[in-house]
Amino acid sequence: MCDVRKSVVRLVVMGLAAGVFSGALATANAQKNKKQQHARRETNASREARIQRTINYTYSHRWEVFGGGGYLRFRSGEYLKKNNEVSWATAANYYLNPKFAIVGDARGSFGNAHPLLNNGNFQSQAPNPQINEYTFMGGASYRFYAKEKVALSLEGLGGVGWGIFSGGAKGLTGPQIGIWQDGFKPAFSVGLNVDYNVYPNIAIRFTPTYVATNFSSLNVTTNKSTSVIQNNLGFNAGIVYRFGHR
């Protein structure tokens, strides 16, 4: 009987000990999980803080300069088909704050026009004359999206366009083969800059762009000049370099 009691007591003690051990183990695991969750939250917070520091540093530069090339679909004459042109483009942005910038922009485009058909001997004399246009514009840019790797900005520009349309006309004038007159005329442009940041001070930029020029046509019979708006679409791509902090 005594042995039975001892066995029962031993079982009760062992059960209590197992319960206490299990409870202690559960408490330790809970505390460990809590510490891990807390550490994870701290890691996420540190990462977010680091990203925000990078964003602040990237867009605190006062200057941006851009250089690259692109493509323009240009209307070279009032009655002519549009032609493909290769472009170069440069720009400098001075940021008043992380969003607003003053922009100076210069571009040049080069291609071959499609002159009028059945235009006497003129078309055969200059079947694919080279034409050049240059624009020198200024305006403003607004950066409406700025993250660690990607930024988006809209720009609006206005200035002067310089057309050289008779240089490849083999001694003819532009109007004789249906192309615009040479000269300086107003030019306007709007574009969306898409920047991918390789480093805080270096980005790859792609810019779909609309360019409006106002070169004039000349009626060679009446000698009357008429200004016409040319609506041209294209894109530019290149490298952005940022420097100088506010």
C-alpha positions as CSV (number, residue, x, y, z in Angstrom):
1,M,0.0,0.0,0.0
2,C,2.8,2.3,0.9
3,D,4.4,1.5,-2.5
4,V,1.2,2.4,-4.2
5,R,1.1,5.7,-2.5
6,K,4.7,6.4,-3.4
7,S,4.0,5.6,-7.0
8,V,1.0,7.9,-7.1
9,V,2.9,10.7,-5.5
10,R,5.8,10.2,-7.9
11,L,3.4,10.3,-10.8
12,V,1.8,13.5,-9.5
13,V,5.2,15.2,-9.0
14,M,6.4,14.1,-12.4
15,G,3.1,15.4,-14.0
16,L,3.5,18.8,-12.2
17,A,7.1,19.0,-13.2
18,A,6.2,18.3,-16.8
19,G,3.5,20.9,-16.7
20,V,5.8,23.5,-15.3
21,F,8.5,22.6,-17.9
22,S,6.0,22.8,-20.7
23,G,4.7,26.2,-19.5
24,A,8.2,27.5,-19.1
25,L,9.0,26.3,-22.6
26,A,5.9,27.8,-24.1
27,T,6.7,31.2,-22.4
28,A,10.2,31.1,-23.6
29,N,9.1,30.4,-27.2
30,A,6.5,33.2,-27.0
31,Q,9.2,35.6,-25.8
32,K,11.5,34.4,-28.5
33,N,8.9,34.9,-31.2
34,K,8.1,38.3,-29.8
35,K,11.8,39.3,-29.9
36,Q,12.1,38.0,-33.5
37,Q,9.0,40.0,-34.5
38,H,10.3,43.1,-32.8
39,A,13.7,42.6,-34.5
40,R,11.9,42.2,-37.9
41,R,10.0,45.3,-37.3
42,E,13.2,47.2,-36.5
43,T,14.8,45.8,-39.7
44,N,11.9,46.9,-41.8
45,A,11.9,50.3,-40.2
46,S,15.7,50.6,-40.8
47,R,15.2,49.6,-44.4
48,E,12.5,52.2,-44.9
49,A,14.6,54.9,-43.2
50,R,17.5,54.0,-45.5
51,I,15.3,54.2,-48.6
52,Q,14.0,57.6,-47.5
53,R,17.5,58.9,-46.9
54,T,18.4,57.7,-50.5
55,I,15.4,59.4,-51.9
56,N,16.1,62.7,-50.1
57,Y,19.7,62.6,-51.2
58,T,18.9,61.8,-54.8
59,Y,16.4,64.6,-55.3
60,S,18.2,67.2,-53.3
61,H,20.6,67.9,-56.2
62,R,20.2,71.4,-57.6
63,W,21.4,70.6,-61.1
64,E,20.6,67.9,-63.7
65,V,22.2,67.7,-67.1
66,F,21.0,65.4,-69.9
67,G,22.6,64.2,-73.1
68,G,21.4,61.7,-75.6
69,G,19.7,61.0,-78.9
70,G,16.4,60.0,-80.3
71,Y,13.8,59.9,-83.1
72,L,11.4,62.4,-84.6
73,R,8.6,61.9,-87.1
74,F,8.6,65.2,-88.9
75,R,6.3,66.8,-91.4
76,S,8.7,68.4,-93.9
77,G,6.1,70.1,-96.2
78,E,2.5,71.1,-96.4
79,Y,1.7,68.5,-99.0
80,L,4.5,66.0,-98.2
81,K,4.5,62.7,-96.3
82,K,6.2,62.7,-92.9
83,N,9.7,61.5,-92.8
84,N,11.9,59.8,-90.2
85,E,14.6,61.7,-88.5
86,V,17.5,61.0,-86.1
87,S,17.9,63.5,-83.3
88,W,20.4,64.6,-80.6
89,A,19.2,66.3,-77.5
90,T,20.7,68.1,-74.5
91,A,19.1,69.8,-71.5
92,A,20.0,71.4,-68.2
93,N,17.6,71.6,-65.2
94,Y,18.0,74.0,-62.3
95,Y,15.8,72.8,-59.4
96,L,14.2,75.4,-57.2
97,N,13.0,72.6,-54.9
98,P,12.7,68.8,-55.3
99,K,9.7,69.2,-57.6
100,F,10.1,72.3,-59.7
101,A,12.9,73.1,-62.2
102,I,13.8,75.7,-64.8
103,V,14.8,74.0,-68.0
104,G,17.1,75.0,-70.9
105,D,16.9,72.6,-73.9
106,A,18.6,72.3,-77.3
107,R,18.0,69.7,-80.0
108,G,18.8,68.9,-83.6
109,S,17.1,66.5,-86.0
110,F,18.3,65.2,-89.4
111,G,16.5,63.3,-92.2
112,N,15.6,63.0,-95.8
113,A,12.4,64.6,-97.1
114,H,10.0,63.2,-99.7
115,P,9.6,66.0,-102.2
116,L,6.6,66.6,-104.4
117,L,6.1,64.1,-107.2
118,N,5.4,65.3,-110.8
119,N,7.0,68.6,-110.1
120,G,8.9,69.1,-113.3
121,N,12.5,68.3,-113.1
122,F,12.8,69.5,-109.6
123,Q,12.0,66.1,-108.0
124,S,14.4,64.2,-110.1
125,Q,17.1,66.8,-109.4
126,A,16.7,66.3,-105.6
127,P,14.9,63.0,-105.0
128,N,15.6,62.8,-101.2
129,P,17.0,66.1,-100.0
130,Q,18.5,66.2,-96.5
131,I,16.8,68.6,-94.1
132,N,17.9,69.8,-90.7
133,E,15.9,71.4,-87.8
134,Y,17.3,72.8,-84.6
135,T,15.3,73.9,-81.6
136,F,16.4,76.1,-78.7
137,M,13.8,76.3,-75.9
138,G,13.3,77.1,-72.3
139,G,10.6,76.3,-69.8
140,A,9.7,74.4,-66.7
141,S,9.6,70.9,-65.3
142,Y,7.5,69.4,-62.6
143,R,8.6,66.1,-60.9
144,F,5.3,64.5,-59.7
145,Y,6.7,61.0,-58.8
146,A,9.9,60.4,-57.0
147,K,11.0,57.0,-55.6
148,E,14.3,55.3,-54.9
149,K,14.7,53.9,-58.4
150,V,12.1,55.7,-60.6
151,A,11.1,59.3,-61.1
152,L,8.5,60.9,-63.5
153,S,8.4,64.5,-64.5
154,L,6.4,66.6,-67.0
155,E,8.0,69.5,-68.9
156,G,6.7,72.3,-71.1
157,L,9.1,74.3,-73.3
158,G,8.9,77.1,-75.8
159,G,11.4,78.9,-77.9
160,V,12.7,79.1,-81.5
161,G,13.1,76.5,-84.2
162,W,15.7,76.9,-87.0
163,G,15.0,75.1,-90.2
164,I,17.6,74.4,-92.9
165,F,15.6,72.9,-95.8
166,S,17.5,74.0,-98.9
167,G,21.0,72.7,-98.0
168,G,20.3,69.3,-99.7
169,A,18.1,70.6,-102.5
170,K,20.9,70.6,-105.1
171,G,20.8,74.3,-105.8
172,L,17.0,74.6,-105.5
173,T,15.0,76.3,-102.8
174,G,12.9,74.3,-100.3
175,P,9.6,75.6,-101.7
176,Q,10.5,74.5,-105.3
177,I,10.3,70.9,-104.1
178,G,7.4,71.4,-101.7
179,I,9.5,71.8,-98.5
180,W,9.3,74.6,-95.9
181,Q,11.2,77.8,-96.2
182,D,14.5,78.1,-94.4
183,G,14.5,80.3,-91.3
184,F,13.7,80.8,-87.7
185,K,10.2,80.2,-86.4
186,P,8.5,79.6,-83.0
187,A,8.8,76.1,-81.5
188,F,7.1,74.4,-78.6
189,S,7.4,71.0,-76.9
190,V,5.9,68.9,-74.1
191,G,7.4,65.7,-72.8
192,L,7.3,63.1,-70.0
193,N,10.7,62.3,-68.5
194,V,11.0,58.7,-67.2
195,D,14.2,58.4,-65.1
196,Y,15.6,55.1,-63.8
197,N,18.2,55.8,-61.1
198,V,21.4,53.7,-61.5
199,Y,23.0,55.8,-58.7
200,P,21.7,58.8,-56.8
201,N,23.5,61.1,-59.2
202,I,23.2,59.1,-62.4
203,A,20.0,58.0,-64.2
204,I,18.9,56.6,-67.5
205,R,16.1,58.8,-69.1
206,F,13.5,58.0,-71.7
207,T,11.3,60.9,-72.9
208,P,8.3,60.6,-75.3
209,T,7.9,64.0,-76.7
210,Y,5.6,66.2,-78.8
211,V,7.3,69.0,-80.8
212,A,5.3,71.8,-82.6
213,T,7.1,74.0,-85.1
214,N,5.7,76.8,-87.2
215,F,7.8,76.8,-90.4
216,S,6.2,78.5,-93.4
217,S,5.4,77.3,-97.0
218,L,5.8,79.5,-100.0
219,N,3.6,79.5,-103.1
220,V,6.2,79.9,-105.9
221,T,3.5,81.1,-108.3
222,T,2.1,83.9,-106.1
223,N,5.2,84.3,-103.9
224,K,2.9,84.2,-100.9
225,S,4.2,82.8,-97.6
226,T,1.9,80.9,-95.2
227,S,2.9,79.8,-91.7
228,V,1.7,76.2,-90.9
229,I,2.0,74.4,-87.5
230,Q,3.8,71.1,-87.8
231,N,2.8,68.5,-85.2
232,N,5.6,66.1,-84.7
233,L,6.0,63.1,-82.3
234,G,9.1,61.3,-81.2
235,F,11.3,60.3,-78.2
236,N,14.7,61.0,-76.7
237,A,16.8,58.7,-74.5
238,G,20.1,59.2,-72.7
239,I,22.0,59.8,-69.5
240,V,21.2,62.2,-66.7
241,Y,23.9,63.5,-64.3
242,R,23.0,65.2,-61.1
243,F,25.2,67.5,-59.0
244,G,25.3,70.3,-56.5
245,H,23.1,70.1,-53.4
246,R,20.7,72.7,-52.2
